[in-house]
Amino acid sequence: MNFLISILIFSFSLHPVHVSFTNVELNSEKNEIIIMSRIFMDDLEKAAEINENYDIDISNLDDSTNLKPIIKYYKKTFNFQLNGEKINSQKIKFKRFEKSDIAIRLFFSYKPGNNKINQIKVKNNILTDIYPDQSNLMIIKIYDTQESFRLTSDKNEVSLQIQ
């Protein structure tokens, strides 16, 4: 009986859905694109172990050593283009993170310069290499144009024309 109870507790502690949430938004006042992703911590730990060969102590993210493989993995799996020009991942700056009991929010920013943004193309492969059922839900808001997307391993790229 104790064995059965242990199995039930363990199975409910894992989340059954593989999903991330990402917002990409232009802050016109600061001329800055803000990227915020919310990802389940256990999934991110697994991604860092598999892709970066690094065992993360997610409870100790204040240690910058634990953040480096997460940021590296993120920048490999999330990238974008503005007006047809690919943005170098080195120019995308990690700002901060927020942690809850089961998820982490990662905040990044990019300064696009003074050119008007006419088109944004985003490729989001976060966790699709690990979970075949991974969905990456995304909202992009540039100026007055806003669209929502669901990206998967089969459809991992979207393009949005800005009015």
ChimeraX commands (.cxc) that place a marker at each C-alpha (Angstrom):
marker #1 position 0.00,0.00,0.00 radius 0.5
marker #1 position 2.83,2.44,0.84 radius 0.5
marker #1 position 4.38,1.71,-2.56 radius 0.5
marker #1 position 1.14,2.63,-4.34 radius 0.5
marker #1 position 0.82,5.87,-2.37 radius 0.5
marker #1 position 4.44,6.76,-3.21 radius 0.5
marker #1 position 3.81,6.23,-6.92 radius 0.5
marker #1 position 0.67,8.39,-6.83 radius 0.5
marker #1 position 2.46,11.23,-5.01 radius 0.5
marker #1 position 5.39,11.08,-7.44 radius 0.5
marker #1 position 3.17,11.08,-10.54 radius 0.5
marker #1 position 1.22,14.14,-9.37 radius 0.5
marker #1 position 4.38,16.08,-8.56 radius 0.5
marker #1 position 5.37,16.08,-12.24 radius 0.5
marker #1 position 3.39,18.32,-14.52 radius 0.5
marker #1 position 1.64,16.45,-17.35 radius 0.5
marker #1 position 1.82,19.25,-19.91 radius 0.5
marker #1 position 4.98,20.49,-21.64 radius 0.5
marker #1 position 4.41,24.16,-22.34 radius 0.5
marker #1 position 6.26,27.45,-22.13 radius 0.5
marker #1 position 4.87,30.98,-22.38 radius 0.5
marker #1 position 6.77,33.82,-24.04 radius 0.5
marker #1 position 5.92,37.50,-24.50 radius 0.5
marker #1 position 7.84,39.62,-26.99 radius 0.5
marker #1 position 6.94,43.28,-26.65 radius 0.5
marker #1 position 8.35,46.57,-27.86 radius 0.5
marker #1 position 8.62,49.23,-25.17 radius 0.5
marker #1 position 8.46,52.28,-27.47 radius 0.5
marker #1 position 9.43,54.75,-24.73 radius 0.5
marker #1 position 12.71,52.95,-24.03 radius 0.5
marker #1 position 13.11,51.73,-27.62 radius 0.5
marker #1 position 13.66,48.23,-26.24 radius 0.5
marker #1 position 12.25,44.81,-27.04 radius 0.5
marker #1 position 11.46,42.93,-23.84 radius 0.5
marker #1 position 11.33,39.13,-23.98 radius 0.5
marker #1 position 9.87,37.23,-21.04 radius 0.5
marker #1 position 9.56,33.46,-20.97 radius 0.5
marker #1 position 7.92,31.33,-18.30 radius 0.5
marker #1 position 9.24,27.77,-18.27 radius 0.5
marker #1 position 8.71,24.88,-15.86 radius 0.5
marker #1 position 11.85,24.49,-13.75 radius 0.5
marker #1 position 12.10,20.71,-14.00 radius 0.5
marker #1 position 11.99,20.94,-17.80 radius 0.5
marker #1 position 14.70,23.61,-17.81 radius 0.5
marker #1 position 16.87,21.50,-15.50 radius 0.5
marker #1 position 16.55,18.57,-17.88 radius 0.5
marker #1 position 17.37,20.76,-20.90 radius 0.5
marker #1 position 20.54,22.07,-19.21 radius 0.5
marker #1 position 21.60,18.54,-18.29 radius 0.5
marker #1 position 21.05,17.18,-21.80 radius 0.5
marker #1 position 22.13,20.14,-23.95 radius 0.5
marker #1 position 24.74,21.84,-21.81 radius 0.5
marker #1 position 25.94,18.74,-19.93 radius 0.5
marker #1 position 25.42,20.64,-16.69 radius 0.5
marker #1 position 23.53,19.54,-13.59 radius 0.5
marker #1 position 21.71,22.62,-12.32 radius 0.5
marker #1 position 20.68,23.25,-8.75 radius 0.5
marker #1 position 17.55,25.22,-9.64 radius 0.5
marker #1 position 17.03,26.12,-5.98 radius 0.5
marker #1 position 20.33,28.05,-6.06 radius 0.5
marker #1 position 19.94,30.22,-9.15 radius 0.5
marker #1 position 21.38,33.20,-7.32 radius 0.5
marker #1 position 24.72,31.59,-8.06 radius 0.5
marker #1 position 25.63,32.90,-11.53 radius 0.5
marker #1 position 27.29,29.55,-12.33 radius 0.5
marker #1 position 23.84,27.95,-12.37 radius 0.5
marker #1 position 22.41,30.71,-14.58 radius 0.5
marker #1 position 25.02,30.47,-17.34 radius 0.5
marker #1 position 23.88,27.11,-18.82 radius 0.5
marker #1 position 20.24,28.24,-18.67 radius 0.5
marker #1 position 21.00,31.48,-20.53 radius 0.5
marker #1 position 23.19,29.63,-23.05 radius 0.5
marker #1 position 20.45,27.05,-23.71 radius 0.5
marker #1 position 17.81,29.77,-24.03 radius 0.5
marker #1 position 19.82,31.79,-26.54 radius 0.5
marker #1 position 20.41,28.65,-28.65 radius 0.5
marker #1 position 16.73,27.78,-28.77 radius 0.5
marker #1 position 15.10,31.22,-29.05 radius 0.5
marker #1 position 16.11,33.75,-31.69 radius 0.5
marker #1 position 14.56,36.36,-33.93 radius 0.5
marker #1 position 14.99,38.66,-36.90 radius 0.5
marker #1 position 13.90,42.26,-37.34 radius 0.5
marker #1 position 13.20,43.55,-40.86 radius 0.5
marker #1 position 14.95,40.46,-42.26 radius 0.5
marker #1 position 18.14,40.91,-40.21 radius 0.5
marker #1 position 19.05,38.10,-37.79 radius 0.5
marker #1 position 19.77,39.41,-34.30 radius 0.5
marker #1 position 23.04,38.16,-32.85 radius 0.5
marker #1 position 22.35,36.36,-29.56 radius 0.5
marker #1 position 25.23,38.28,-27.95 radius 0.5
marker #1 position 23.20,41.48,-28.38 radius 0.5
marker #1 position 20.25,40.00,-26.49 radius 0.5
marker #1 position 20.88,40.88,-22.87 radius 0.5
marker #1 position 19.80,38.77,-19.92 radius 0.5
marker #1 position 18.13,41.12,-17.42 radius 0.5
marker #1 position 16.81,39.02,-14.55 radius 0.5
marker #1 position 14.79,36.02,-13.47 radius 0.5
marker #1 position 11.86,35.37,-11.14 radius 0.5
marker #1 position 11.22,32.00,-9.58 radius 0.5
marker #1 position 7.99,30.44,-8.30 radius 0.5
marker #1 position 7.44,26.98,-6.86 radius 0.5
marker #1 position 7.30,25.27,-10.25 radius 0.5
marker #1 position 8.36,27.77,-12.91 radius 0.5
marker #1 position 10.95,30.37,-13.71 radius 0.5
marker #1 position 10.53,33.61,-15.64 radius 0.5
marker #1 position 13.50,34.73,-17.68 radius 0.5
marker #1 position 13.72,38.35,-18.84 radius 0.5
marker #1 position 15.85,39.48,-21.79 radius 0.5
marker #1 position 16.06,42.73,-23.74 radius 0.5
marker #1 position 17.29,44.00,-27.07 radius 0.5
marker #1 position 17.76,47.58,-28.31 radius 0.5
marker #1 position 16.70,47.64,-31.99 radius 0.5
marker #1 position 18.06,51.10,-32.81 radius 0.5
marker #1 position 16.05,53.87,-34.42 radius 0.5
marker #1 position 14.74,52.01,-37.49 radius 0.5
marker #1 position 11.00,51.37,-37.61 radius 0.5
marker #1 position 10.18,47.69,-37.19 radius 0.5
marker #1 position 8.17,46.44,-40.19 radius 0.5
marker #1 position 8.55,42.72,-39.65 radius 0.5
marker #1 position 9.59,40.33,-36.88 radius 0.5
marker #1 position 10.35,36.66,-37.36 radius 0.5
marker #1 position 10.73,34.48,-34.26 radius 0.5
marker #1 position 12.08,30.94,-33.99 radius 0.5
marker #1 position 11.25,29.22,-30.70 radius 0.5
marker #1 position 12.66,25.72,-30.12 radius 0.5
marker #1 position 12.57,25.86,-26.33 radius 0.5
marker #1 position 12.35,22.25,-25.07 radius 0.5
marker #1 position 11.16,20.83,-28.41 radius 0.5
marker #1 position 14.36,18.75,-28.61 radius 0.5
marker #1 position 13.40,17.04,-25.34 radius 0.5
marker #1 position 9.62,16.74,-25.44 radius 0.5
marker #1 position 7.86,15.86,-28.70 radius 0.5
marker #1 position 4.60,17.25,-27.28 radius 0.5
marker #1 position 6.14,20.61,-26.25 radius 0.5
marker #1 position 4.05,23.69,-27.03 radius 0.5
marker #1 position 5.55,27.15,-26.88 radius 0.5
marker #1 position 2.79,29.71,-26.57 radius 0.5
marker #1 position 3.83,33.18,-27.61 radius 0.5
marker #1 position 2.39,36.68,-27.78 radius 0.5
marker #1 position 4.16,39.29,-29.91 radius 0.5
marker #1 position 3.24,42.95,-29.53 radius 0.5
marker #1 position 5.04,45.54,-31.64 radius 0.5
marker #1 position 3.48,49.02,-31.74 radius 0.5
marker #1 position -0.28,48.43,-32.13 radius 0.5
marker #1 position 0.09,44.99,-33.75 radius 0.5
marker #1 position -0.43,42.00,-31.46 radius 0.5
marker #1 position -0.71,38.31,-32.37 radius 0.5
marker #1 position -0.72,35.04,-30.43 radius 0.5
marker #1 position 0.96,31.85,-31.64 radius 0.5
marker #1 position 1.36,28.22,-30.67 radius 0.5
marker #1 position 4.72,26.82,-31.75 radius 0.5
marker #1 position 5.74,23.17,-31.74 radius 0.5
marker #1 position 8.67,21.09,-32.96 radius 0.5
marker #1 position 6.98,20.90,-36.40 radius 0.5
marker #1 position 6.03,24.59,-36.54 radius 0.5
marker #1 position 8.70,26.48,-34.64 radius 0.5
marker #1 position 8.87,29.75,-36.56 radius 0.5
marker #1 position 6.44,32.63,-37.08 radius 0.5
marker #1 position 6.61,35.89,-38.96 radius 0.5
marker #1 position 4.56,38.98,-38.17 radius 0.5
marker #1 position 4.16,41.96,-40.47 radius 0.5
marker #1 position 3.81,45.22,-38.54 radius 0.5
marker #1 position 1.25,47.77,-39.69 radius 0.5
marker link #1:1,2 radius 0.2
marker link #1:2,3 radius 0.2
marker link #1:3,4 radius 0.2
marker link #1:4,5 radius 0.2
marker link #1:5,6 radius 0.2
marker link #1:6,7 radius 0.2
marker link #1:7,8 radius 0.2
marker link #1:8,9 radius 0.2
marker link #1:9,10 radius 0.2
marker link #1:10,11 radius 0.2
marker link #1:11,12 radius 0.2
marker link #1:12,13 radius 0.2
marker link #1:13,14 radius 0.2
marker link #1:14,15 radius 0.2
marker link #1:15,16 radius 0.2
marker link #1:16,17 radius 0.2
marker link #1:17,18 radius 0.2
marker link #1:18,19 radius 0.2
marker link #1:19,20 radius 0.2
marker link #1:20,21 radius 0.2
marker link #1:21,22 radius 0.2
marker link #1:22,23 radius 0.2
marker link #1:23,24 radius 0.2
marker link #1:24,25 radius 0.2
marker link #1:25,26 radius 0.2
marker link #1:26,27 radius 0.2
marker link #1:27,28 radius 0.2
marker link #1:28,29 radius 0.2
marker link #1:29,30 radius 0.2
marker link #1:30,31 radius 0.2
marker link #1:31,32 radius 0.2
marker link #1:32,33 radius 0.2
marker link #1:33,34 radius 0.2
marker link #1:34,35 radius 0.2
marker link #1:35,36 radius 0.2
marker link #1:36,37 radius 0.2
marker link #1:37,38 radius 0.2
marker link #1:38,39 radius 0.2
marker link #1:39,40 radius 0.2
marker link #1:40,41 radius 0.2
marker link #1:41,42 radius 0.2
marker link #1:42,43 radius 0.2
marker link #1:43,44 radius 0.2
marker link #1:44,45 radius 0.2
marker link #1:45,46 radius 0.2
marker link #1:46,47 radius 0.2
marker link #1:47,48 radius 0.2
marker link #1:48,49 radius 0.2
marker link #1:49,50 radius 0.2
marker link #1:50,51 radius 0.2
marker link #1:51,52 radius 0.2
marker link #1:52,53 radius 0.2
marker link #1:53,54 radius 0.2
marker link #1:54,55 radius 0.2
marker link #1:55,56 radius 0.2
marker link #1:56,57 radius 0.2
marker link #1:57,58 radius 0.2
marker link #1:58,59 radius 0.2
marker link #1:59,60 radius 0.2
marker link #1:60,61 radius 0.2
marker link #1:61,62 radius 0.2
marker link #1:62,63 radius 0.2
marker link #1:63,64 radius 0.2
marker link #1:64,65 radius 0.2
marker link #1:65,66 radius 0.2
marker link #1:66,67 radius 0.2
marker link #1:67,68 radius 0.2
marker link #1:68,69 radius 0.2
marker link #1:69,70 radius 0.2
marker link #1:70,71 radius 0.2
marker link #1:71,72 radius 0.2
marker link #1:72,73 radius 0.2
marker link #1:73,74 radius 0.2
marker link #1:74,75 radius 0.2
marker link #1:75,76 radius 0.2
marker link #1:76,77 radius 0.2
marker link #1:77,78 radius 0.2
marker link #1:78,79 radius 0.2
marker link #1:79,80 radius 0.2
marker link #1:80,81 radius 0.2
marker link #1:81,82 radius 0.2
marker link #1:82,83 radius 0.2
marker link #1:83,84 radius 0.2
marker link #1:84,85 radius 0.2
marker link #1:85,86 radius 0.2
marker link #1:86,87 radius 0.2
marker link #1:87,88 radius 0.2
marker link #1:88,89 radius 0.2
marker link #1:89,90 radius 0.2
marker link #1:90,91 radius 0.2
marker link #1:91,92 radius 0.2
marker link #1:92,93 radius 0.2
marker link #1:93,94 radius 0.2
marker link #1:94,95 radius 0.2
marker link #1:95,96 radius 0.2
marker link #1:96,97 radius 0.2
marker link #1:97,98 radius 0.2
marker link #1:98,99 radius 0.2
marker link #1:99,100 radius 0.2
marker link #1:100,101 radius 0.2
marker link #1:101,102 radius 0.2
marker link #1:102,103 radius 0.2
marker link #1:103,104 radius 0.2
marker link #1:104,105 radius 0.2
marker link #1:105,106 radius 0.2
marker link #1:106,107 radius 0.2
marker link #1:107,108 radius 0.2
marker link #1:108,109 radius 0.2
marker link #1:109,110 radius 0.2
marker link #1:110,111 radius 0.2
marker link #1:111,112 radius 0.2
marker link #1:112,113 radius 0.2
marker link #1:113,114 radius 0.2
marker link #1:114,115 radius 0.2
marker link #1:115,116 radius 0.2
marker link #1:116,117 radius 0.2
marker link #1:117,118 radius 0.2
marker link #1:118,119 radius 0.2
marker link #1:119,120 radius 0.2
marker link #1:120,121 radius 0.2
marker link #1:121,122 radius 0.2
marker link #1:122,123 radius 0.2
marker link #1:123,124 radius 0.2
marker link #1:124,125 radius 0.2
marker link #1:125,126 radius 0.2
marker link #1:126,127 radius 0.2
marker link #1:127,128 radius 0.2
marker link #1:128,129 radius 0.2
marker link #1:129,130 radius 0.2
marker link #1:130,131 radius 0.2
marker link #1:131,132 radius 0.2
marker link #1:132,133 radius 0.2
marker link #1:133,134 radius 0.2
marker link #1:134,135 radius 0.2
marker link #1:135,136 radius 0.2
marker link #1:136,137 radius 0.2
marker link #1:137,138 radius 0.2
marker link #1:138,139 radius 0.2
marker link #1:139,140 radius 0.2
marker link #1:140,141 radius 0.2
marker link #1:141,142 radius 0.2
marker link #1:142,143 radius 0.2
marker link #1:143,144 radius 0.2
marker link #1:144,145 radius 0.2
marker link #1:145,146 radius 0.2
marker link #1:146,147 radius 0.2
marker link #1:147,148 radius 0.2
marker link #1:148,149 radius 0.2
marker link #1:149,150 radius 0.2
marker link #1:150,151 radius 0.2
marker link #1:151,152 radius 0.2
marker link #1:152,153 radius 0.2
marker link #1:153,154 radius 0.2
marker link #1:154,155 radius 0.2
marker link #1:155,156 radius 0.2
marker link #1:156,157 radius 0.2
marker link #1:157,158 radius 0.2
marker link #1:158,159 radius 0.2
marker link #1:159,160 radius 0.2
marker link #1:160,161 radius 0.2
marker link #1:161,162 radius 0.2
marker link #1:162,163 radius 0.2
view
